[in-house]
Amino acid sequence: MYRVWNFLTNYSLLLILGALIALIWANTDNHSYHLLVEYPLWFNDLIGVDLHHWEVMMGEDAEAFGHAETAKVMTAHYLVNDILMAFFFAIAGKEVWEAVILENGSLRGKKAATPLFATAGGMFGPVAVYLGLAWLLGPAKFATVANGWAIPTATDIAFSYLIGRIVFGAGHPAVRFLLLLAIADDAVGLIILAIFYPSGELAPVWLLLSVAASVGVFVLFNWLPRKMDRGNQLRPTSTWVRQKLSFWPYAVAGALSWFGFAQSGLHPALGLLPIVPTLPHADRAFGIFAEAEQYLTDLLNHTEHLLKHPVEVILFFFGLMNAGVAFSAISEPTWLVLAGLLIGKPLGVLVFGYIGAHTLKLGLPKGMRTVDLFVIGCVAAIGFTVSLFVASVAFDPGPVQDAAKMGALLSFAAAAISIAAGRLTGVRKQPG
């Protein structure tokens, strides 16, 4: 349990602190908060938001910042959401990569079959509820809110894992099932962000830069040193590359990959993902909350350890830059997001999990009941971090985006619902 609390303290409490400051600030002095979010850090022609768009967002305040005519402006919000959050998604991508590629990865083999079916339900259920209710609001409202369909598909892995342990106990097989579902959910969420939420007009040719960077750094600093050391147990070349160059070649490749994503129109926050698989990694992983994970010294885990504290700070600023929503913004999108999470997620996980476990006879882990699937779905309905991020890219800044963000923030209600659902369904806690 210490490992979980340590993770939450390091990552999530700073995020919550930033979100709370943003909420208070936006509801007491919205104008100064708006200036903070849109504050221009660099007028340039390479990266950032469109200058005209920024001028519209700033209104009369734009005149206070004298600047030459440029194509783009890097704002404080862009720095956090589009550049710094790339490190957060790189860590998420690392966990997904290990779960898929390693021989003992948690998303490989029959043990992952039913959780993957449940994950599909945890995606389709929220989308169906969100779009179904939006359709009932009429064609005009549907057209306004439809692009937010992916917001309620997200699961906040840290908070859901903590609540899962509170509901089931650390030793219950449902906790492991929940963790597998959350990791798979993150993987699908990254794909959804890349495909359905581009940051601008698509220019796929720029992705060749990302491909070249990832292939080049893998061949030159991973594959080639290992090939040169073949047959030599001392591995002198690989050791020299690891000790002398460390992660720096991958940092350069990451910068090139990020720029390729930014210019291609795909969301640049995903720009480091192609580089993650190129780092040398151990032949096993213990999992994101495992105590033994800190003792792995391969370059992939070493890089994650180096990113740990910077990402803590990044998540604070992410909460600060994105959670500043006036309480008066609560409207239809808020309830659509909440309905998708609190109704669609539990029902989707239950139905698809049942199909996987019983109709297809893939089974459930020993000691886990069918009704536990519903409780797991309730726990997985805590969207928060990724839901907040998706809301920020699904809608342009304004009332609809603010209302959708409020839905993501209020998804914490799923924690209380999960505890109540566990008691009502007779969950027996199993201590670890």
C-alpha positions as CSV (number, residue, x, y, z in Angstrom):
1,M,0.0,0.0,0.0
2,Y,3.0,2.3,0.6
3,R,3.9,2.2,-3.0
4,V,0.4,3.3,-4.1
5,W,0.3,6.1,-1.5
6,N,3.8,7.2,-2.6
7,F,2.7,7.3,-6.2
8,L,-0.5,9.3,-5.4
9,T,1.4,11.7,-3.2
10,N,4.1,12.3,-5.8
11,Y,1.9,12.5,-8.9
12,S,-1.8,13.0,-8.0
13,L,-1.8,15.3,-5.0
14,L,0.1,18.0,-6.9
15,L,-2.3,17.6,-9.8
16,I,-5.2,18.1,-7.4
17,L,-3.5,21.0,-5.8
18,G,-3.1,22.7,-9.2
19,A,-6.7,22.0,-10.1
20,L,-8.0,23.4,-6.8
21,I,-6.0,26.6,-7.2
22,A,-7.3,26.9,-10.7
23,L,-10.9,26.5,-9.6
24,I,-10.6,29.0,-6.8
25,W,-8.7,31.5,-9.0
26,A,-11.1,31.2,-12.0
27,N,-14.1,31.7,-9.7
28,T,-12.7,34.7,-7.9
29,D,-10.8,36.6,-10.6
30,N,-11.4,34.9,-14.0
31,H,-9.8,37.7,-16.0
32,S,-6.3,37.4,-14.3
33,Y,-6.6,33.6,-14.6
34,H,-7.3,33.9,-18.3
35,L,-4.3,36.1,-18.7
36,L,-2.1,33.5,-17.0
37,V,-3.3,30.7,-19.3
38,E,-2.9,32.7,-22.5
39,Y,0.2,34.5,-21.5
40,P,2.6,34.7,-24.5
41,L,6.0,33.3,-23.9
42,W,7.4,33.4,-27.4
43,F,6.2,34.9,-30.7
44,N,7.7,32.8,-33.5
45,D,7.0,31.1,-36.8
46,L,7.5,27.4,-35.7
47,I,5.5,26.3,-32.7
48,G,2.5,27.4,-30.8
49,V,-1.1,28.5,-31.4
50,D,-2.1,30.5,-34.4
51,L,-1.3,34.2,-33.7
52,H,-4.8,35.3,-35.0
53,H,-6.5,32.7,-32.7
54,W,-4.5,34.0,-29.8
55,E,-5.4,37.6,-30.5
56,V,-9.1,36.6,-30.6
57,M,-8.7,34.8,-27.3
58,M,-6.9,37.7,-25.6
59,G,-9.2,40.4,-26.9
60,E,-8.1,43.9,-25.9
61,D,-5.4,42.4,-23.6
62,A,-3.4,41.4,-26.7
63,E,-2.5,45.0,-27.4
64,A,-0.5,45.1,-24.1
65,F,2.1,42.7,-25.6
66,G,4.0,44.5,-28.3
67,H,5.3,42.0,-30.8
68,A,6.4,41.6,-34.4
69,E,4.0,39.9,-36.8
70,T,4.6,36.2,-36.5
71,A,2.7,33.0,-37.5
72,K,2.5,31.5,-34.0
73,V,2.7,32.3,-30.3
74,M,3.7,29.8,-27.6
75,T,1.5,30.5,-24.7
76,A,1.7,29.2,-21.1
77,H,-1.1,26.8,-21.9
78,Y,0.6,25.5,-25.0
79,L,3.9,25.0,-23.1
80,V,2.2,22.8,-20.6
81,N,-0.4,20.9,-22.6
82,D,1.5,20.4,-25.9
83,I,5.1,20.3,-24.8
84,L,5.5,19.3,-21.2
85,M,2.6,16.8,-21.1
86,A,4.5,14.8,-23.7
87,F,6.6,13.5,-20.8
88,F,3.5,12.4,-18.9
89,F,2.3,10.5,-22.0
90,A,5.8,9.0,-22.5
91,I,5.6,7.5,-19.0
92,A,2.1,6.2,-19.8
93,G,3.3,4.8,-23.1
94,K,6.2,3.1,-21.3
95,E,3.8,1.1,-19.1
96,V,1.7,0.1,-22.1
97,W,4.8,-0.8,-24.1
98,E,6.1,-3.1,-21.4
99,A,2.7,-4.7,-20.9
100,V,2.4,-5.6,-24.6
101,I,6.0,-6.4,-25.6
102,L,7.5,-8.3,-22.7
103,E,7.1,-12.0,-22.5
104,N,5.4,-11.7,-19.1
105,G,3.6,-8.5,-20.0
106,S,0.2,-8.0,-18.3
107,L,-1.6,-7.5,-21.6
108,R,-0.4,-10.7,-23.2
109,G,-1.9,-14.1,-23.2
110,K,-5.2,-15.5,-22.0
111,K,-4.9,-13.7,-18.6
112,A,-5.6,-10.4,-20.4
113,A,-8.4,-11.7,-22.6
114,T,-11.4,-10.9,-20.4
115,P,-9.9,-7.6,-19.1
116,L,-9.5,-6.6,-22.8
117,F,-13.1,-7.4,-23.5
118,A,-14.1,-5.4,-20.4
119,T,-11.9,-2.5,-21.7
120,A,-13.8,-2.5,-24.9
121,G,-17.1,-2.2,-22.9
122,G,-15.5,0.6,-20.9
123,M,-15.0,2.4,-24.2
124,F,-18.2,1.6,-26.1
125,G,-20.5,2.0,-23.1
126,P,-19.6,5.7,-22.3
127,V,-19.6,6.6,-26.0
128,A,-23.1,5.1,-26.5
129,V,-24.5,6.9,-23.4
130,Y,-22.8,10.2,-24.2
131,L,-23.9,10.3,-27.9
132,G,-27.3,8.8,-27.1
133,L,-28.2,11.4,-24.6
134,A,-26.7,14.1,-26.8
135,W,-29.0,13.0,-29.6
136,L,-32.0,13.4,-27.4
137,L,-31.1,17.0,-26.9
138,G,-31.8,17.8,-30.5
139,P,-29.8,18.2,-33.7
140,A,-28.3,21.6,-32.8
141,K,-27.1,20.6,-29.4
142,F,-25.8,17.3,-30.7
143,A,-23.7,19.0,-33.3
144,T,-22.3,21.2,-30.6
145,V,-21.3,18.5,-28.1
146,A,-20.7,15.4,-30.3
147,N,-17.0,15.8,-30.6
148,G,-16.6,15.2,-26.9
149,W,-17.6,11.5,-27.2
150,A,-14.1,10.3,-26.1
151,I,-14.0,12.3,-22.9
152,P,-15.8,9.7,-20.7
153,T,-13.8,6.8,-22.1
154,A,-10.8,7.6,-20.0
155,T,-9.8,6.0,-16.7
156,D,-7.5,7.7,-14.2
157,I,-5.1,4.8,-13.4
158,A,-3.7,6.1,-10.2
159,F,-7.0,7.1,-8.5
160,S,-8.9,4.1,-9.8
161,Y,-6.2,1.8,-8.5
162,L,-6.3,3.4,-5.1
163,I,-10.1,3.2,-4.8
164,G,-10.0,-0.4,-6.1
165,R,-7.8,-1.4,-3.2
166,I,-10.1,0.4,-0.8
167,V,-13.2,-1.4,-2.2
168,F,-11.8,-4.9,-2.8
169,G,-8.7,-5.0,-0.5
170,A,-5.1,-5.3,-1.8
171,G,-5.3,-9.1,-2.3
172,H,-8.5,-9.3,-4.3
173,P,-8.1,-10.6,-7.9
174,A,-10.4,-7.7,-9.0
175,V,-7.7,-5.2,-8.2
176,R,-5.3,-6.9,-10.7
177,F,-8.2,-7.1,-13.2
178,L,-8.8,-3.4,-12.7
179,L,-5.2,-2.5,-13.3
180,L,-5.1,-4.5,-16.5
181,L,-8.2,-2.7,-17.7
182,A,-6.8,0.7,-16.8
183,I,-3.5,0.0,-18.7
184,A,-5.4,-1.2,-21.8
185,D,-7.7,1.9,-21.4
186,D,-4.6,4.1,-21.6
187,A,-3.4,2.4,-24.7
188,V,-6.7,2.9,-26.5
189,G,-6.9,6.4,-25.3
190,L,-3.5,7.3,-26.8
191,I,-4.7,5.9,-30.2
192,I,-8.0,7.9,-29.9
193,L,-6.0,11.1,-29.3
194,A,-3.8,10.5,-32.2
195,I,-6.5,9.6,-34.7
196,F,-9.5,11.6,-33.8
197,Y,-8.1,14.8,-32.2
198,P,-5.4,16.3,-34.4
199,S,-4.1,19.7,-33.3
200,G,-4.3,21.2,-36.8
201,E,-4.5,20.5,-40.5
202,L,-2.9,17.1,-41.2
203,A,0.5,17.1,-43.0
204,P,1.5,13.4,-42.7
205,V,4.8,13.9,-44.5
206,W,6.2,15.4,-41.3
207,L,5.7,12.1,-39.6
208,L,8.7,10.9,-41.6
209,L,10.8,13.0,-39.3
210,S,9.5,11.2,-36.3
211,V,10.0,7.8,-38.0
212,A,13.5,8.7,-39.0
213,A,14.4,9.9,-35.5
214,S,13.0,6.7,-33.8
215,V,14.6,4.3,-36.4
216,G,17.9,6.2,-36.4
217,V,18.3,6.3,-32.6
218,F,17.3,2.7,-32.3
219,V,19.8,1.5,-34.9
220,L,22.7,3.6,-33.8
221,F,22.4,3.5,-30.1
222,N,20.5,0.3,-29.3
223,W,20.8,-2.3,-32.0
224,L,24.3,-1.6,-33.3
225,P,26.1,-1.6,-29.9
226,R,24.4,-4.9,-29.1
227,K,25.4,-6.3,-32.4
228,M,29.0,-5.3,-31.9
229,D,29.0,-6.9,-28.5
230,R,27.5,-10.2,-29.7
231,G,29.5,-13.1,-28.2
232,N,31.2,-10.8,-25.6
233,Q,29.6,-11.2,-22.2
234,L,31.4,-8.0,-21.0
235,R,29.4,-5.9,-23.6
236,P,32.0,-3.1,-23.7
237,T,30.3,-1.1,-26.5
238,S,26.8,-1.2,-25.0
239,T,28.2,-0.3,-21.6
240,W,30.2,2.6,-23.0
241,V,27.1,3.9,-24.9
242,R,25.0,3.5,-21.7
243,Q,27.5,5.2,-19.4
244,K,28.8,7.9,-21.6
245,L,25.8,8.9,-23.7
246,S,23.0,7.8,-21.4
247,F,19.6,9.1,-22.6
248,W,20.9,12.1,-24.5
249,P,20.7,10.6,-28.0
250,Y,17.0,9.6,-27.2
251,A,16.4,13.2,-25.9
252,V,17.5,14.6,-29.3
253,A,15.5,12.0,-31.1
254,G,12.5,12.9,-28.9
255,A,12.8,16.6,-29.7
256,L,12.8,15.8,-33.5
257,S,9.9,13.4,-33.1
258,W,7.9,16.0,-31.1
259,F,8.5,18.6,-33.8
260,G,7.4,16.1,-36.5
261,F,4.2,15.5,-34.6
262,A,3.6,19.2,-34.1
263,Q,4.1,20.0,-37.8
264,S,2.1,16.9,-38.9
265,G,-1.1,18.1,-37.2
266,L,-1.2,15.2,-34.7
267,H,-1.3,16.3,-31.1
268,P,2.3,17.0,-30.1
269,A,1.8,15.7,-26.6
270,L,2.0,12.3,-28.2
271,G,5.3,13.1,-29.9
272,L,7.6,11.1,-27.6
273,L,5.7,7.9,-27.9
274,P,7.6,6.6,-31.0
275,I,10.9,7.0,-29.1
276,V,9.8,5.0,-26.0
277,P,10.2,1.6,-27.7
278,T,13.7,2.4,-28.9
279,L,15.2,2.7,-25.4
280,P,17.0,-0.5,-24.2
281,H,14.7,-2.2,-21.7
282,A,14.8,-5.1,-19.2
283,D,13.3,-8.4,-20.2
284,R,10.7,-8.1,-17.5
285,A,8.6,-5.5,-15.7
286,F,7.0,-5.6,-12.3
287,G,4.3,-3.1,-12.9
288,I,3.7,0.6,-12.2
289,F,2.9,0.1,-8.5
290,A,5.4,-2.7,-7.8
291,E,8.1,-2.0,-5.2
292,A,10.7,-3.9,-7.2
293,E,10.2,-1.6,-10.2
294,Q,12.6,1.0,-8.7
295,Y,15.5,-1.5,-8.7
296,L,15.4,-2.0,-12.5
297,T,18.4,-0.2,-14.0
298,D,17.9,-0.6,-17.7
299,L,17.9,2.7,-19.7
300,L,14.1,2.8,-20.2
301,N,13.4,2.5,-16.4
302,H,16.3,4.8,-15.6
303,T,14.9,7.4,-17.9
304,E,11.4,7.0,-16.3
305,H,13.0,7.5,-12.8
306,L,14.7,10.7,-14.1
307,L,11.4,12.0,-15.4
308,K,9.5,11.2,-12.2
309,H,9.9,14.4,-10.3
310,P,9.7,16.7,-13.3
311,V,6.4,15.1,-14.3
312,E,5.1,15.7,-10.7
313,V,5.6,19.4,-11.3
314,I,4.2,19.2,-14.8
315,L,1.0,17.7,-13.5
316,F,0.6,20.5,-11.0
317,F,0.8,23.0,-13.9
318,F,-1.5,20.9,-16.0
319,G,-4.2,21.1,-13.3
320,L,-3.5,24.8,-12.9
321,M,-3.8,25.5,-16.7
322,N,-6.8,23.3,-17.4
323,A,-9.1,23.1,-14.3
324,G,-9.9,26.8,-14.1
325,V,-13.6,26.5,-14.8
326,A,-16.4,28.8,-13.4
327,F,-19.0,26.9,-11.5
328,S,-21.6,28.7,-13.6
329,A,-20.2,26.7,-16.6
330,I,-22.1,23.6,-15.5
331,S,-24.5,22.7,-18.3
332,E,-25.5,19.8,-20.7
333,P,-21.9,18.7,-21.6
334,T,-21.1,18.3,-17.8
335,W,-24.0,15.9,-17.4
336,L,-23.2,14.1,-20.7
337,V,-19.6,13.4,-19.5
338,L,-20.8,12.3,-16.1
339,A,-23.5,10.1,-17.5
340,G,-21.0,8.5,-19.9
341,L,-18.6,7.8,-17.0
342,L,-21.0,7.0,-14.2
343,I,-23.5,5.0,-16.2
344,G,-21.8,3.9,-19.5
345,K,-18.6,2.8,-18.0
346,P,-20.0,0.4,-15.3
347,L,-22.6,-1.1,-17.7
348,G,-20.1,-1.4,-20.5
349,V,-17.6,-3.2,-18.4
350,L,-20.2,-5.5,-17.0
351,V,-21.8,-6.4,-20.3
352,F,-18.6,-6.9,-22.3
353,G,-16.9,-8.6,-19.4
354,Y,-19.7,-11.0,-19.1
355,I,-19.5,-11.8,-22.8
356,G,-15.8,-12.4,-22.5
357,A,-16.0,-14.4,-19.3
358,H,-19.1,-16.5,-20.0
359,T,-20.3,-16.3,-23.6
360,L,-16.8,-16.8,-25.0
361,K,-15.8,-18.9,-21.9
362,L,-12.6,-17.0,-21.3
363,G,-13.3,-17.0,-17.6
364,L,-12.7,-14.7,-14.7
365,P,-9.8,-14.8,-12.2
366,K,-10.3,-17.3,-9.4
367,G,-12.1,-15.6,-6.5
368,M,-13.8,-13.0,-8.6
369,R,-17.5,-12.9,-9.2
370,T,-19.4,-11.6,-12.2
371,V,-21.0,-8.8,-10.2
372,D,-17.5,-7.6,-9.4
373,L,-17.3,-6.5,-13.0
374,F,-19.9,-3.9,-12.3
375,V,-18.0,-2.6,-9.3
376,I,-14.8,-2.5,-11.3
377,G,-16.7,-0.4,-13.9
378,C,-17.7,2.0,-11.2
379,V,-14.1,2.4,-10.0
380,A,-12.9,2.9,-13.6
381,A,-15.4,5.7,-14.0
382,I,-12.9,8.1,-12.3
383,G,-11.8,9.9,-15.5
384,F,-10.1,13.1,-14.2
385,T,-6.5,13.5,-15.7
386,V,-7.0,12.1,-19.2
387,S,-10.6,13.1,-19.4
388,L,-9.6,16.6,-18.6
389,F,-6.9,16.5,-21.3
390,V,-9.3,15.1,-23.9
391,A,-11.8,17.8,-23.0
392,S,-9.2,20.5,-23.7
393,V,-8.5,19.1,-27.2
394,A,-12.1,18.1,-28.1
395,F,-13.6,21.6,-27.9
396,D,-12.3,25.1,-28.6
397,P,-11.9,27.3,-25.5
398,G,-15.3,28.5,-24.4
399,P,-18.5,27.4,-22.5
400,V,-18.7,23.9,-24.0
401,Q,-15.1,23.1,-23.2
402,D,-15.6,24.5,-19.7
403,A,-18.7,22.5,-19.1
404,A,-17.0,19.3,-20.3
405,K,-14.0,19.9,-18.1
406,M,-16.4,20.3,-15.1
407,G,-17.7,16.8,-15.9
408,A,-14.2,15.4,-15.8
409,L,-13.5,17.1,-12.5
410,L,-16.8,15.9,-11.0
411,S,-16.0,12.3,-12.0
412,F,-14.5,11.9,-8.5
413,A,-18.0,11.1,-7.4
414,A,-17.3,7.7,-8.8
415,A,-15.1,7.0,-5.8
416,A,-18.1,7.3,-3.4
417,I,-20.3,5.3,-5.8
418,S,-17.7,2.5,-6.0
419,I,-17.5,2.2,-2.3
420,A,-21.3,2.1,-2.0
421,A,-21.6,-0.4,-4.9
422,G,-19.0,-2.7,-3.2
423,R,-21.0,-2.8,0.0
424,L,-24.3,-3.3,-1.8
425,T,-23.0,-6.2,-3.9
426,G,-21.3,-7.9,-0.9
427,V,-17.7,-7.5,-1.8
428,R,-15.5,-9.2,0.7
429,K,-12.2,-7.5,1.1
430,Q,-9.1,-9.6,0.7
431,P,-6.0,-8.0,2.4
432,G,-2.7,-8.2,0.5
